[in-house]
Amino acid sequence: MATRRRTSRILRTLRDHGLIRPPSLQTDEARSASRLELFFDLAFVLVVAELTTALRHDVTVHGVLVFAGLFTTVWWSWTSATLYANRFDHDDLVYRLYKLASMAAVVGLAASASEATGSRLAMFAGCQVALRLLLLQQYARAYRAVEDARPVVRLYLIGTGAGVVLWGISPALPRPLCFTLWAAAVLLEILVPLVATRSSAEVPLHMEHLPERLALFVILVLGESVAAVANGLRDAAWTGAAVAVAVVSFVLAAGLWWSYFDLAGAGAKRLLDRAGGRRSELAHDVFVYGQLPLCLSLAGIGAAIELGVVESGRGEVPAGTRLLIAGGVALYLLAVSITNTGMARRWRSGWWWPAGAAAVAAVDAVLELPAVVVIGALAVLLVAVVAVGTVQRATGRLAVEPL
C-alpha cells in the first residue's frame, strides 16, 4: 500500500512538472525532426546494413526477392513509427521511454536480419511483435487523450493489433506460410493509413515534418553507397581496377543524392504543399508509399557497389552485380517518375531516364561490359539528370521546395 502511494506521489510530481503529459495533436505548429527521432534512425542504419550484407552473399533472383521482402517489413516498421510521431510526438517522458524501447527492438531486428528467414526467424518476428506492441500502447494512450482523433486512432489500433497477431503466430507455422503471414501483416497495416487519413479531416498529417522524415530515411540508405565505396576499396587493397570502379561509383552515389534532394524529392515536396495538408489525398499517399521502391532501389545499389569495387579488384565483376546496379538505378528513376506523375495527376516528362538505365542493363547483358563502363555510364546518366533538372529549375519549368 505504501509503495502504491509512493508511486502515485512520484507520478503526480512528474505530471505537475510537465514531464508526463497526455498526448496531443502536433500538426498545427512548425516542426522538424527531433534529436530523439535522429537517434532512433541510427538503429535502422544497422538493420539496412545487415540486409545489404546478406544480399551481397546471395546476388541471385532468390536473394534479391528475400532482400526486397525483408527490407519492406523494415521500411514499414520505420514508417509506421514515423506516422504516429508525425501526429502525436509531444516529447514527454513516457513517449521517450516508448521510443527508446522501440529502438531496442530495432537493434534486435539488426542482430537477426541476416538470418531472418533461417535460424533467427523467431527472433526477427519477435522483434517485429515488440515494435507493434509498443506502437499499440502509444496509440491506446492517444485514444484516451485525444477525443477528436479516436475514429482515426481506432483504425490504427485494429491494424496494428492484427499485425501483432499475425507476426506473433508466424514462427509456429511452416516457412512458406510463415512468410505469407508476414506479407499479410504488412499489407494490412499499410492499408490502414489509406483508410484512416480519409476518414476525418480533423486528424491531419503534418506536411512540414513528414517530408523531412522521409528524406532522412533516404539519406540513411544513401549512406550505404558511400560506405560501400570505402569498404570496397579496403577489401580490394586499392588495386587500380578497384579505384576506377570506386571513383565512378562515388559519382553515381553523388548523382543519386543530388537528383533526390535538389530535384525529385524537392519537386515532390512542392507538389505536396500545393495539394494541401488537411486531408491525405492521392498526392499524399503517392508521396509516402512511393518512398518504398525508391529506398529499396538505393539500398540495393549500395550493396552492389561494394561488390563491384571488391570484385573488380579480383578480376571480372559477375553479371549479377552489374545488373543489380543498373536495375537499381532504373528502379530509382522509375519510382521518381511514377511518384511525381501520380502526385501531379498528369503526364510528366522524364520517363526516358529510367529507360536509359534499362538500356545500359540491356547492352551490358548482350556485350558483357566491364563494370567500370557500366557504372560509369550510369553515373553519366545521373549527371545528365542533375544537369537537365538544374536547368529546368533555374528556368522555372521545375518547381521545387527545399527539403
CORGI-V897291 format. One record per helix or strand of 3 or more residues. SS is the DSSP state (helix for helix, strand for strand). FROM is the first residue (numbers start at 1). LEN is the number of residues. If there is no record, write none. Layout:
SS&FROM&LEN + SS&FROM&LEN
This chain:
helix&2&15 + helix&35&22 + helix&61&28 + helix&93&23 + helix&121&25 + helix&147&24 + helix&175&25 + helix&209&27 + helix&240&36 + helix&282&33 + helix&319&26 + helix&351&17 + helix&371&24
